[in-house]
């Protein structure tokens, strides 16, 4: 990364590594990185009690790592918007009960995929934090478009259906430090996809 002028701004690591605070902190120190996150929870569906236990355990891990200079976060997909027992949404539990030091790596595509409005949820996440720590230091930028049959498709930042001027404005107000372009899959070569996103983000005034 040093040879190419890149910086490691955040990682995705396992909870098992996070539960070894010293080893996790040493790993991130070697990368020059202070933000870590997991890639979600409850993918196969789980009851309310499991979400509550996860939140309790994650808060404990967060406290141990924060003492060592690492802030841990949570990356959403779509399952956090699926109501448990027809009422409670995991995303609401996370924002209400995760310690404010736990940041949310909001993914614009997955919010929209779940039926949410990314701009609204950027504001909601930001408002759930504290005045001292931004809850959105890193946001995953990924676009969504639909085909003729209504199938949701990932595409480059600046293309698709998401309202990027509004997303950028919300991120600025939320104190976001890093816009992380992510592309799970698609028709373009990965590097061509990144180039398109970068060029279109520069056209939005990002540098």
N, CA and C atoms as a LAMMPS dump frame, in Angstrom:
ITEM: TIMESTEP
0
ITEM: NUMBER OF ATOMS
621
ITEM: BOX BOUNDS ff ff ff
-5.0000000000000000e+02 5.0000000000000000e+02
-5.0000000000000000e+02 5.0000000000000000e+02
-5.0000000000000000e+02 5.0000000000000000e+02
ITEM: ATOMS id mol type element x y z
1 1 1 N 0.831 -1.208 0
2 1 2 C 0 0 0
3 1 3 C 0.861 1.252 0
4 2 1 N 1.951 1.24 0.776
5 2 2 C 2.842 2.401 0.78
6 2 3 C 3.432 2.644 -0.608
7 3 1 N 3.782 1.573 -1.3
8 3 2 C 4.394 1.718 -2.618
9 3 3 C 3.444 2.329 -3.637
10 4 1 N 2.144 2.169 -3.43
11 4 2 C 1.169 2.691 -4.394
12 4 3 C 0.445 3.927 -3.88
13 5 1 N 0.81 4.407 -2.693
14 5 2 C 0.178 5.597 -2.155
15 5 3 C -1.209 5.365 -1.602
16 6 1 N -1.528 4.12 -1.285
17 6 2 C -2.845 3.799 -0.743
18 6 3 C -2.811 3.76 0.78
19 7 1 N -3.965 4.001 1.373
20 7 2 C -4.101 3.909 2.827
21 7 3 C -5.181 2.893 3.159
22 8 1 N -4.991 2.146 4.227
23 8 2 C -6.028 1.233 4.714
24 8 3 C -6.889 2.027 5.691
25 9 1 N -8.104 2.339 5.278
26 9 2 C -8.946 3.207 6.109
27 9 3 C -9.84 2.413 7.05
28 10 1 N -10.182 1.186 6.684
29 10 2 C -10.977 0.337 7.568
30 10 3 C -10.839 -1.104 7.103
31 11 1 N -11.157 -2.022 7.994
32 11 2 C -11.058 -3.441 7.674
33 11 3 C -12.378 -4.142 7.978
34 12 1 N -12.525 -5.328 7.404
35 12 2 C -13.533 -6.277 7.851
36 12 3 C -12.786 -7.462 8.431
37 13 1 N -12.998 -7.725 9.706
38 13 2 C -12.354 -8.854 10.367
39 13 3 C -13.413 -9.643 11.122
40 14 1 N -13.043 -10.813 11.546
41 14 2 C -13.988 -11.684 12.24
42 14 3 C -14.182 -11.242 13.69
43 15 1 N -15.324 -11.616 14.245
44 15 2 C -15.552 -11.364 15.669
45 15 3 C -14.517 -12.115 16.496
46 16 1 N -14.109 -13.284 16.013
47 16 2 C -13.117 -14.08 16.745
48 16 3 C -11.807 -13.309 16.914
49 17 1 N -11.388 -12.584 15.87
50 17 2 C -10.177 -11.767 16.004
51 17 3 C -10.427 -10.599 16.951
52 18 1 N -11.608 -9.986 16.844
53 18 2 C -11.926 -8.871 17.744
54 18 3 C -11.926 -9.293 19.204
55 19 1 N -12.271 -10.542 19.452
56 19 2 C -12.303 -11.042 20.825
57 19 3 C -10.918 -11.327 21.38
58 20 1 N -9.886 -11.106 20.569
59 20 2 C -8.497 -11.151 21.022
60 20 3 C -7.938 -9.726 20.868
61 21 1 N -8.269 -8.843 21.801
62 21 2 C -8.011 -7.409 21.612
63 21 3 C -6.573 -7.057 21.262
64 22 1 N -5.618 -7.642 21.97
65 22 2 C -4.221 -7.283 21.705
66 22 3 C -3.811 -7.684 20.308
67 23 1 N -4.175 -8.911 19.891
68 23 2 C -3.832 -9.38 18.551
69 23 3 C -4.524 -8.52 17.492
70 24 1 N -5.769 -8.17 17.728
71 24 2 C -6.515 -7.345 16.782
72 24 3 C -5.894 -5.954 16.672
73 25 1 N -5.523 -5.377 17.805
74 25 2 C -4.909 -4.051 17.795
75 25 3 C -3.555 -4.07 17.099
76 26 1 N -2.769 -5.115 17.329
77 26 2 C -1.462 -5.231 16.668
78 26 3 C -1.632 -5.332 15.151
79 27 1 N -2.622 -6.105 14.725
80 27 2 C -2.907 -6.278 13.294
81 27 3 C -3.23 -4.932 12.658
82 28 1 N -4.077 -4.147 13.322
83 28 2 C -4.474 -2.863 12.759
84 28 3 C -3.35 -1.828 12.854
85 29 1 N -2.52 -1.932 13.877
86 29 2 C -1.372 -1.03 13.972
87 29 3 C -0.427 -1.251 12.799
88 30 1 N -0.254 -2.516 12.405
89 30 2 C 0.612 -2.823 11.269
90 30 3 C 0.065 -2.23 9.973
91 31 1 N -1.262 -2.115 9.893
92 31 2 C -1.905 -1.553 8.704
93 31 3 C -2.051 -0.028 8.796
94 32 1 N -1.768 0.538 9.962
95 32 2 C -1.977 1.962 10.151
96 32 3 C -3.449 2.327 10.113
97 33 1 N -4.287 1.465 10.661
98 33 2 C -5.737 1.589 10.547
99 33 3 C -6.376 1.558 11.935
100 34 1 N -7.369 2.423 12.151
101 34 2 C -8.024 2.46 13.465
102 34 3 C -9.508 2.109 13.409
103 35 1 N -10.024 1.781 12.221
104 35 2 C -11.426 1.401 12.074
105 35 3 C -11.529 -0.049 11.615
106 36 1 N -12.345 -0.83 12.321
107 36 2 C -12.596 -2.228 11.946
108 36 3 C -14.095 -2.458 11.999
109 37 1 N -14.558 -3.388 11.184
110 37 2 C -15.991 -3.698 11.19
111 37 3 C -16.203 -5.162 10.86
112 38 1 N -17.383 -5.649 11.183
113 38 2 C -17.804 -6.972 10.724
114 38 3 C -18.829 -6.78 9.615
115 39 1 N -18.962 -7.801 8.778
116 39 2 C -19.843 -7.7 7.619
117 39 3 C -21.262 -8.13 7.888
118 40 1 N -21.81 -7.778 9.042
119 40 2 C -23.204 -8.066 9.316
120 40 3 C -23.406 -9.247 10.247
121 41 1 N -24.675 -9.485 10.567
122 41 2 C -25.077 -10.545 11.487
123 41 3 C -26.497 -10.969 11.104
124 42 1 N -26.84 -12.217 11.415
125 42 2 C -28.21 -12.674 11.224
126 42 3 C -28.6 -12.929 9.783
127 43 1 N -27.642 -13.338 8.954
128 43 2 C -27.933 -13.554 7.534
129 43 3 C -28.975 -14.649 7.306
130 44 1 N -28.921 -15.696 8.093
131 44 2 C -29.839 -16.82 7.899
132 44 3 C -31.128 -16.656 8.692
133 45 1 N -31.285 -15.504 9.31
134 45 2 C -32.477 -15.261 10.118
135 45 3 C -32.28 -15.771 11.534
136 46 1 N -32.565 -14.949 12.517
137 46 2 C -32.43 -15.373 13.9
138 46 3 C -33.43 -14.586 14.746
139 47 1 N -33.829 -15.129 15.876
140 47 2 C -34.842 -14.476 16.706
141 47 3 C -34.294 -13.257 17.432
142 48 1 N -35.212 -12.523 18.026
143 48 2 C -34.888 -11.308 18.758
144 48 3 C -33.808 -11.547 19.809
145 49 1 N -33.903 -12.668 20.526
146 49 2 C -32.962 -12.932 21.618
147 49 3 C -31.524 -13.013 21.113
148 50 1 N -31.329 -13.568 19.925
149 50 2 C -29.974 -13.673 19.39
150 50 3 C -29.425 -12.298 19.003
151 51 1 N -30.272 -11.446 18.462
152 51 2 C -29.829 -10.08 18.158
153 51 3 C -29.46 -9.344 19.448
154 52 1 N -30.262 -9.506 20.472
155 52 2 C -29.98 -8.837 21.74
156 52 3 C -28.662 -9.317 22.337
157 53 1 N -28.408 -10.619 22.263
158 53 2 C -27.159 -11.159 22.787
159 53 3 C -25.973 -10.675 21.967
160 54 1 N -26.146 -10.632 20.644
161 54 2 C -25.075 -10.126 19.784
162 54 3 C -24.707 -8.695 20.17
163 55 1 N -25.715 -7.85 20.354
164 55 2 C -25.471 -6.448 20.696
165 55 3 C -24.726 -6.34 22.031
166 56 1 N -25.155 -7.114 23.012
167 56 2 C -24.478 -7.099 24.309
168 56 3 C -23.023 -7.526 24.172
169 57 1 N -22.781 -8.609 23.445
170 57 2 C -21.412 -9.099 23.26
171 57 3 C -20.561 -8.098 22.48
172 58 1 N -21.163 -7.478 21.468
173 58 2 C -20.404 -6.551 20.615
174 58 3 C -20.024 -5.29 21.382
175 59 1 N -20.893 -4.853 22.268
176 59 2 C -20.556 -3.7 23.107
177 59 3 C -19.369 -4.002 24.007
178 60 1 N -19.301 -5.229 24.515
179 60 2 C -18.177 -5.634 25.36
180 60 3 C -16.879 -5.631 24.56
181 61 1 N -16.928 -6.173 23.35
182 61 2 C -15.753 -6.188 22.476
183 61 3 C -15.333 -4.762 22.138
184 62 1 N -16.31 -3.907 21.868
185 62 2 C -16.02 -2.519 21.512
186 62 3 C -15.256 -1.815 22.626
187 63 1 N -15.675 -2.006 23.868
188 63 2 C -15.023 -1.346 24.995
189 63 3 C -13.567 -1.765 25.118
190 64 1 N -13.304 -3.059 24.943
191 64 2 C -11.932 -3.558 25.068
192 64 3 C -11.039 -2.988 23.967
193 65 1 N -11.551 -2.916 22.735
194 65 2 C -10.739 -2.44 21.618
195 65 3 C -10.597 -0.924 21.606
196 66 1 N -11.602 -0.229 22.086
197 66 2 C -11.499 1.222 22.127
198 66 3 C -10.368 1.656 23.055
199 67 1 N -10.156 0.904 24.119
200 67 2 C -9.051 1.2 25.029
201 67 3 C -7.699 1.052 24.337
202 68 1 N -7.681 0.291 23.222
203 68 2 C -6.438 0.069 22.478
204 68 3 C -6.392 0.893 21.196
205 69 1 N -7.319 1.829 21.051
206 69 2 C -7.289 2.74 19.911
207 69 3 C -7.996 2.263 18.665
208 70 1 N -8.831 1.227 18.78
209 70 2 C -9.558 0.696 17.625
210 70 3 C -11.053 0.893 17.836
211 71 1 N -11.713 1.528 16.876
212 71 2 C -13.173 1.631 16.906
213 71 3 C -13.768 0.576 15.987
214 72 1 N -14.685 -0.229 16.513
215 72 2 C -15.292 -1.264 15.692
216 72 3 C -16.669 -0.813 15.223
217 73 1 N -17.064 -1.349 14.067
218 73 2 C -18.325 -0.955 13.464
219 73 3 C -19.128 -2.14 12.974
220 74 1 N -20.277 -1.816 12.408
221 74 2 C -21.21 -2.831 11.909
222 74 3 C -21.616 -2.454 10.493
223 75 1 N -21.408 -3.372 9.548
224 75 2 C -21.779 -3.172 8.142
225 75 3 C -23.119 -3.838 7.874
226 76 1 N -24.052 -3.056 7.361
227 76 2 C -25.39 -3.594 7.094
228 76 3 C -25.495 -4.261 5.732
229 77 1 N -26.481 -5.141 5.63
230 77 2 C -26.947 -5.635 4.337
231 77 3 C -28.452 -5.353 4.274
232 78 1 N -29.267 -6.312 3.973
233 78 2 C -30.712 -6.049 3.905
234 78 3 C -31.48 -6.649 5.069
235 79 1 N -30.881 -7.678 5.704
236 79 2 C -31.635 -8.425 6.716
237 79 3 C -31.947 -7.586 7.953
238 80 1 N -31.222 -6.512 8.151
239 80 2 C -31.473 -5.67 9.324
240 80 3 C -32.819 -4.937 9.233
241 81 1 N -33.425 -4.912 8.046
242 81 2 C -34.714 -4.25 7.866
243 81 3 C -35.884 -5.234 7.868
244 82 1 N -35.602 -6.531 8.008
245 82 2 C -36.663 -7.537 8.06
246 82 3 C -37.193 -7.607 9.486
247 83 1 N -38.479 -7.366 9.661
248 83 2 C -39.055 -7.288 11.001
249 83 3 C -39.061 -8.656 11.687
250 84 1 N -38.694 -8.642 12.963
251 84 2 C -38.715 -9.842 13.782
252 84 3 C -40.104 -9.98 14.381
253 85 1 N -40.722 -11.135 14.192
254 85 2 C -42.084 -11.363 14.694
255 85 3 C -43.059 -10.314 14.161
256 86 1 N -42.747 -9.798 12.973
257 86 2 C -43.651 -8.849 12.351
258 86 3 C -43.645 -7.46 12.952
259 87 1 N -42.695 -7.161 13.852
260 87 2 C -42.738 -5.853 14.507
261 87 3 C -41.367 -5.174 14.562
262 88 1 N -40.432 -5.719 15.337
263 88 2 C -39.152 -5.05 15.592
264 88 3 C -38.177 -5.301 14.446
265 89 1 N -37.498 -4.233 13.995
266 89 2 C -36.448 -4.368 12.985
267 89 3 C -35.083 -4.391 13.664
268 90 1 N -34.2 -5.297 13.25
269 90 2 C -32.859 -5.32 13.84
270 90 3 C -32.131 -3.989 13.721
271 91 1 N -32.318 -3.24 12.62
272 91 2 C -31.609 -1.973 12.483
273 91 3 C -31.975 -1.024 13.615
274 92 1 N -33.242 -1.044 14.05
275 92 2 C -33.65 -0.177 15.151
276 92 3 C -33.008 -0.617 16.459
277 93 1 N -32.895 -1.928 16.657
278 93 2 C -32.213 -2.433 17.852
279 93 3 C -30.751 -2.006 17.863
280 94 1 N -30.1 -2.121 16.71
281 94 2 C -28.686 -1.782 16.622
282 94 3 C -28.458 -0.305 16.953
283 95 1 N -29.253 0.569 16.358
284 95 2 C -29.046 1.997 16.576
285 95 3 C -29.378 2.409 18
286 96 1 N -30.324 1.728 18.606
287 96 2 C -30.732 2.088 19.959
288 96 3 C -29.811 1.523 21.027
289 97 1 N -29.307 0.303 20.812
290 97 2 C -28.623 -0.394 21.908
291 97 3 C -27.121 -0.581 21.711
292 98 1 N -26.6 -0.469 20.489
293 98 2 C -25.145 -0.492 20.355
294 98 3 C -24.573 0.769 20.99
295 99 1 N -23.449 0.622 21.663
296 99 2 C -22.8 1.769 22.288
297 99 3 C -22.485 2.816 21.206
298 100 1 N -22.612 4.111 21.51
299 100 2 C -22.339 5.144 20.51
300 100 3 C -20.949 5.071 19.892
301 101 1 N -20.005 4.434 20.587
302 101 2 C -18.658 4.287 20.021
303 101 3 C -18.631 3.293 18.871
304 102 1 N -19.638 2.415 18.786
305 102 2 C -19.721 1.457 17.674
306 102 3 C -20.274 2.204 16.469
307 103 1 N -19.483 2.291 15.41
308 103 2 C -19.91 3.032 14.225
309 103 3 C -20.655 2.109 13.261
310 104 1 N -21.391 2.7 12.357
311 104 2 C -22.19 1.955 11.384
312 104 3 C -21.618 2.187 9.995
313 105 1 N -21.18 1.105 9.358
314 105 2 C -20.651 1.208 7.996
315 105 3 C -21.836 1.049 7.03
316 106 1 N -22.595 2.134 6.894
317 106 2 C -23.805 2.085 6.089
318 106 3 C -23.452 1.812 4.63
319 107 1 N -24.181 0.9 4.025
320 107 2 C -23.994 0.541 2.617
321 107 3 C -25.197 1.059 1.837
322 108 1 N -24.952 2.022 0.942
323 108 2 C -26.056 2.689 0.252
324 108 3 C -26.889 1.726 -0.584
325 109 1 N -26.228 0.774 -1.249
326 109 2 C -26.976 -0.187 -2.073
327 109 3 C -27.904 -1.033 -1.216
328 110 1 N -27.384 -1.582 -0.126
329 110 2 C -28.18 -2.517 0.661
330 110 3 C -29.318 -1.817 1.393
331 111 1 N -29.13 -0.553 1.758
332 111 2 C -30.241 0.197 2.333
333 111 3 C -31.377 0.295 1.313
334 112 1 N -31.024 0.67 0.078
335 112 2 C -32.031 0.798 -0.967
336 112 3 C -32.637 -0.562 -1.325
337 113 1 N -31.8 -1.598 -1.352
338 113 2 C -32.278 -2.952 -1.644
339 113 3 C -33.334 -3.382 -0.626
340 114 1 N -33.146 -2.959 0.617
341 114 2 C -34.081 -3.317 1.686
342 114 3 C -35.341 -2.461 1.668
343 115 1 N -35.387 -1.478 0.756
344 115 2 C -36.56 -0.622 0.663
345 115 3 C -36.417 0.7 1.384
346 116 1 N -35.211 0.982 1.9
347 116 2 C -34.975 2.23 2.608
348 116 3 C -34.448 3.311 1.689
349 117 1 N -34.438 4.525 2.186
350 117 2 C -33.879 5.671 1.464
351 117 3 C -32.526 5.998 2.105
352 118 1 N -31.415 5.834 1.354
353 118 2 C -30.091 6.043 1.956
354 118 3 C -29.918 7.393 2.646
355 119 1 N -30.437 8.476 2.053
356 119 2 C -30.276 9.794 2.658
357 119 3 C -30.933 9.825 4.039
358 120 1 N -32.149 9.305 4.113
359 120 2 C -32.861 9.269 5.392
360 120 3 C -32.082 8.471 6.429
361 121 1 N -31.521 7.328 6.011
362 121 2 C -30.843 6.471 6.981
363 121 3 C -29.475 7.004 7.381
364 122 1 N -28.832 7.758 6.513
365 122 2 C -27.596 8.427 6.919
366 122 3 C -27.905 9.395 8.062
367 123 1 N -28.98 10.153 7.916
368 123 2 C -29.371 11.084 8.981
369 123 3 C -29.757 10.326 10.255
370 124 1 N -30.504 9.239 10.113
371 124 2 C -30.929 8.475 11.292
372 124 3 C -29.729 7.918 12.046
373 125 1 N -28.792 7.336 11.297
374 125 2 C -27.605 6.773 11.944
375 125 3 C -26.805 7.872 12.628
376 126 1 N -26.621 8.993 11.943
377 126 2 C -25.862 10.097 12.526
378 126 3 C -26.519 10.591 13.808
379 127 1 N -27.829 10.689 13.809
380 127 2 C -28.547 11.184 14.986
381 127 3 C -28.525 10.207 16.154
382 128 1 N -28.212 8.928 15.874
383 128 2 C -28.189 7.93 16.945
384 128 3 C -26.863 7.907 17.693
385 129 1 N -25.881 8.677 17.218
386 129 2 C -24.563 8.668 17.837
387 129 3 C -24.422 9.729 18.912
388 130 1 N -23.176 10.097 19.186
389 130 2 C -22.886 11.117 20.192
390 130 3 C -22.289 12.333 19.511
391 131 1 N -22.197 13.439 20.236
392 131 2 C -21.614 14.651 19.676
393 131 3 C -20.106 14.524 19.494
394 132 1 N -19.483 13.635 20.238
395 132 2 C -18.027 13.523 20.221
396 132 3 C -17.498 12.625 19.104
397 133 1 N -18.29 11.61 18.717
398 133 2 C -17.825 10.626 17.748
399 133 3 C -18.83 10.489 16.613
400 134 1 N -18.369 10.672 15.381
401 134 2 C -19.247 10.426 14.245
402 134 3 C -19.589 8.942 14.179
403 135 1 N -20.834 8.63 13.971
404 135 2 C -21.228 7.232 13.85
405 135 3 C -21.073 6.732 12.414
406 136 1 N -20.673 7.63 11.508
407 136 2 C -20.528 7.267 10.103
408 136 3 C -19.167 7.713 9.565
409 137 1 N -18.055 7.28 10.164
410 137 2 C -16.756 7.705 9.65
411 137 3 C -16.458 7.163 8.256
412 138 1 N -16.994 5.979 7.957
413 138 2 C -16.801 5.353 6.648
414 138 3 C -18.163 4.89 6.128
415 139 1 N -18.466 5.242 4.873
416 139 2 C -19.721 4.812 4.252
417 139 3 C -19.393 4.067 2.97
418 140 1 N -20.083 2.945 2.747
419 140 2 C -19.887 2.185 1.519
420 140 3 C -20.753 2.771 0.408
421 141 1 N -20.1 3.239 -0.645
422 141 2 C -20.799 3.792 -1.804
423 141 3 C -20.98 2.69 -2.847
424 142 1 N -22.212 2.471 -3.187
425 142 2 C -22.558 1.44 -4.164
426 142 3 C -23.919 1.829 -4.722
427 143 1 N -24.095 1.732 -6.035
428 143 2 C -25.334 2.202 -6.647
429 143 3 C -26.282 1.059 -6.961
430 144 1 N -27.548 1.423 -7.145
431 144 2 C -28.6 0.448 -7.441
432 144 3 C -29.411 0.927 -8.624
433 145 1 N -29.68 0.003 -9.531
434 145 2 C -30.641 0.256 -10.592
435 145 3 C -31.5 -0.991 -10.747
436 146 1 N -32.622 -0.853 -11.415
437 146 2 C -33.51 -1.999 -11.635
438 146 3 C -33.648 -2.251 -13.121
439 147 1 N -33.796 -3.539 -13.48
440 147 2 C -34.014 -3.87 -14.887
441 147 3 C -35.509 -3.811 -15.194
442 148 1 N -35.892 -4.224 -16.4
443 148 2 C -37.282 -4.149 -16.814
444 148 3 C -38.222 -5.008 -16.009
445 149 1 N -37.664 -5.978 -15.286
446 149 2 C -38.497 -6.876 -14.472
447 149 3 C -38.461 -6.508 -12.995
448 150 1 N -37.805 -5.405 -12.668
449 150 2 C -37.746 -4.957 -11.285
450 150 3 C -36.639 -5.577 -10.463
451 151 1 N -35.747 -6.33 -11.111
452 151 2 C -34.627 -6.937 -10.398
453 151 3 C -33.605 -5.868 -10.021
454 152 1 N -33.152 -5.874 -8.787
455 152 2 C -32.166 -4.893 -8.325
456 152 3 C -30.774 -5.296 -8.792
457 153 1 N -30.053 -4.345 -9.356
458 153 2 C -28.732 -4.596 -9.924
459 153 3 C -27.747 -3.582 -9.358
460 154 1 N -26.545 -4.041 -8.995
461 154 2 C -25.492 -3.142 -8.542
462 154 3 C -24.853 -2.461 -9.746
463 155 1 N -24.514 -1.185 -9.582
464 155 2 C -23.831 -0.479 -10.659
465 155 3 C -22.922 0.587 -10.065
466 156 1 N -22.253 1.33 -10.94
467 156 2 C -21.216 2.253 -10.506
468 156 3 C -21.802 3.497 -9.818
469 157 1 N -20.995 4.082 -8.937
470 157 2 C -21.387 5.31 -8.252
471 157 3 C -21.587 6.413 -9.299
472 158 1 N -22.719 7.092 -9.213
473 158 2 C -23.041 8.13 -10.187
474 158 3 C -23.976 7.647 -11.268
475 159 1 N -24.103 6.337 -11.406
476 159 2 C -25.076 5.745 -12.308
477 159 3 C -26.258 5.268 -11.463
478 160 1 N -27.247 4.657 -12.089
479 160 2 C -28.315 4.051 -11.306
480 160 3 C -29.324 5.036 -10.76
481 161 1 N -30.025 4.611 -9.706
482 161 2 C -31.197 5.333 -9.223
483 161 3 C -30.984 6.153 -7.957
484 162 1 N -29.838 6.034 -7.297
485 162 2 C -29.647 6.724 -6.026
486 162 3 C -29.317 8.2 -6.239
487 163 1 N -29.739 9.027 -5.29
488 163 2 C -29.585 10.479 -5.396
489 163 3 C -28.273 10.887 -4.731
490 164 1 N -27.201 10.937 -5.537
491 164 2 C -25.872 11.138 -4.976
492 164 3 C -25.63 12.532 -4.404
493 165 1 N -26.135 13.613 -4.994
494 165 2 C -25.946 14.916 -4.328
495 165 3 C -26.515 14.922 -2.91
496 166 1 N -27.681 14.319 -2.735
497 166 2 C -28.283 14.256 -1.403
498 166 3 C -27.506 13.354 -0.466
499 167 1 N -26.994 12.241 -0.99
500 167 2 C -26.191 11.322 -0.18
501 167 3 C -24.917 12.013 0.283
502 168 1 N -24.241 12.715 -0.632
503 168 2 C -23.003 13.407 -0.263
504 168 3 C -23.259 14.492 0.772
505 169 1 N -24.335 15.239 0.603
506 169 2 C -24.662 16.291 1.562
507 169 3 C -24.929 15.698 2.938
508 170 1 N -25.663 14.583 2.976
509 170 2 C -25.962 13.933 4.259
510 170 3 C -24.688 13.412 4.909
511 171 1 N -23.783 12.846 4.112
512 171 2 C -22.524 12.327 4.655
513 171 3 C -21.666 13.455 5.226
514 172 1 N -21.617 14.581 4.53
515 172 2 C -20.834 15.716 5.03
516 172 3 C -21.373 16.177 6.383
517 173 1 N -22.684 16.27 6.49
518 173 2 C -23.295 16.693 7.745
519 173 3 C -23.068 15.673 8.852
520 174 1 N -22.911 14.391 8.468
521 174 2 C -22.705 13.321 9.445
522 174 3 C -21.246 13.19 9.869
523 175 1 N -20.342 13.945 9.249
524 175 2 C -18.927 13.865 9.606
525 175 3 C -18.202 12.682 9.002
526 176 1 N -18.709 12.175 7.864
527 176 2 C -18.066 11.033 7.203
528 176 3 C -16.675 11.423 6.704
529 177 1 N -15.68 10.581 7.005
530 177 2 C -14.305 10.845 6.608
531 177 3 C -13.933 10.149 5.304
532 178 1 N -14.522 8.964 5.087
533 178 2 C -14.116 8.146 3.943
534 178 3 C -15.338 7.635 3.19
535 179 1 N -15.307 7.81 1.856
536 179 2 C -16.313 7.225 0.978
537 179 3 C -15.676 5.994 0.326
538 180 1 N -16.124 4.816 0.718
539 180 2 C -15.491 3.572 0.294
540 180 3 C -16.305 2.957 -0.843
541 181 1 N -15.749 2.969 -2.048
542 181 2 C -16.443 2.406 -3.205
543 181 3 C -16.327 0.894 -3.157
544 182 1 N -17.472 0.228 -3.223
545 182 2 C -17.483 -1.236 -3.178
546 182 3 C -18.362 -1.764 -4.303
547 183 1 N -17.919 -2.835 -4.916
548 183 2 C -18.702 -3.461 -5.979
549 183 3 C -18.625 -4.972 -5.784
550 184 1 N -19.724 -5.574 -5.361
551 184 2 C -19.74 -7.016 -5.11
552 184 3 C -19.618 -7.808 -6.412
553 185 1 N -20.349 -7.355 -7.426
554 185 2 C -20.346 -8.046 -8.72
555 185 3 C -20.912 -7.109 -9.77
556 186 1 N -20.775 -7.486 -11.027
557 186 2 C -21.292 -6.661 -12.123
558 186 3 C -20.704 -7.083 -13.451
559 187 1 N -21.123 -6.408 -14.507
560 187 2 C -20.701 -6.776 -15.859
561 187 3 C -19.32 -6.25 -16.207
562 188 1 N -18.924 -5.105 -15.632
563 188 2 C -17.647 -4.505 -15.984
564 188 3 C -16.487 -5.204 -15.295
565 189 1 N -15.312 -5.112 -15.925
566 189 2 C -14.075 -5.509 -15.252
567 189 3 C -13.958 -4.7 -13.96
568 190 1 N -13.508 -5.323 -12.863
569 190 2 C -13.469 -4.604 -11.58
570 190 3 C -12.727 -3.274 -11.63
571 191 1 N -11.582 -3.22 -12.318
572 191 2 C -10.819 -1.985 -12.362
573 191 3 C -11.492 -0.94 -13.251
574 192 1 N -12.168 -1.388 -14.295
575 192 2 C -12.933 -0.456 -15.12
576 192 3 C -14.109 0.1 -14.316
577 193 1 N -14.737 -0.758 -13.518
578 193 2 C -15.841 -0.32 -12.668
579 193 3 C -15.367 0.751 -11.685
580 194 1 N -14.226 0.506 -11.048
581 194 2 C -13.683 1.489 -10.11
582 194 3 C -13.337 2.808 -10.808
583 195 1 N -12.812 2.706 -12.018
584 195 2 C -12.458 3.91 -12.779
585 195 3 C -13.696 4.749 -13.07
586 196 1 N -14.779 4.092 -13.485
587 196 2 C -16.022 4.81 -13.775
588 196 3 C -16.54 5.499 -12.517
589 197 1 N -16.548 4.764 -11.399
590 197 2 C -17.011 5.356 -10.144
591 197 3 C -16.148 6.543 -9.746
592 198 1 N -14.819 6.387 -9.847
593 198 2 C -13.905 7.461 -9.463
594 198 3 C -14.131 8.702 -10.316
595 199 1 N -14.243 8.512 -11.632
596 199 2 C -14.427 9.653 -12.525
597 199 3 C -15.747 10.366 -12.233
598 200 1 N -16.794 9.586 -11.962
599 200 2 C -18.081 10.206 -11.705
600 200 3 C -18.126 10.86 -10.33
601 201 1 N -17.38 10.331 -9.375
602 201 2 C -17.291 10.987 -8.061
603 201 3 C -16.511 12.292 -8.175
604 202 1 N -15.467 12.313 -8.973
605 202 2 C -14.722 13.56 -9.19
606 202 3 C -15.617 14.604 -9.835
607 203 1 N -16.485 14.169 -10.743
608 203 2 C -17.413 15.093 -11.392
609 203 3 C -18.412 15.675 -10.399
610 204 1 N -18.625 14.952 -9.272
611 204 2 C -19.501 15.467 -8.215
612 204 3 C -18.769 16.454 -7.297
613 205 1 N -17.472 16.615 -7.518
614 205 2 C -16.698 17.542 -6.698
615 205 3 C -15.845 16.874 -5.637
616 206 1 N -15.781 15.522 -5.643
617 206 2 C -14.946 14.809 -4.677
618 206 3 C -13.534 14.664 -5.229
619 207 1 N -12.537 14.789 -4.336
620 207 2 C -11.145 14.673 -4.766
621 207 3 C -10.362 13.842 -3.77
